Amino acid sequence: MTITVHYLNNSRAQRILWLLEELEVPYNVVRYERVNMLAPPEFFKIHPLGKSPVITDGDLTIAESGAIVEYIITKYGRGKLQPSQSGWLDNLYSRMIDNRMAENRDLIEDHLKKHPGGWFAAGSEPTAADFLMIFPMEIFASHTRQQVPESFEAYIKMVHERPAYKRALEKGGSYVYAKS
């Protein structure tokens, strides 16, 4: 069975493509373009919330980034992309603050400084936290009036340089937040 990613342009769906590329899981992309900044009517036929991302895997349809990331890592991860015992709490904590980037900027910056050049759970590969944190960090870096911390820029650059992320961009199409 092949996963289908219902991809709304310039959305959190990009993180799902990156995750699938990291795991080398085959998938299809069905693209949708926003209409007046909203999902088009046909997107609501996939899921009534009309929010992206949404995946289908066989008869299963899942919306919400966190649920999708956990589902894919659990079902297709083969033990990869899991935090170490010592990184488990960092992985969980980072995922909980993703939507409050501006308010948590200093906290995130301090965390990244403790793990320079590394992932949120301080391991050798990304975990769920990284797949969930990249989108709000990209948004923050491209739209804030505040100075973007060097640690944010280094983290975003590290993600954007990964071959899997580049493949995800190719498959997802235009994505205004990737400025690598």
Disulfide bonds with the S-S distance in Angstrom:
none
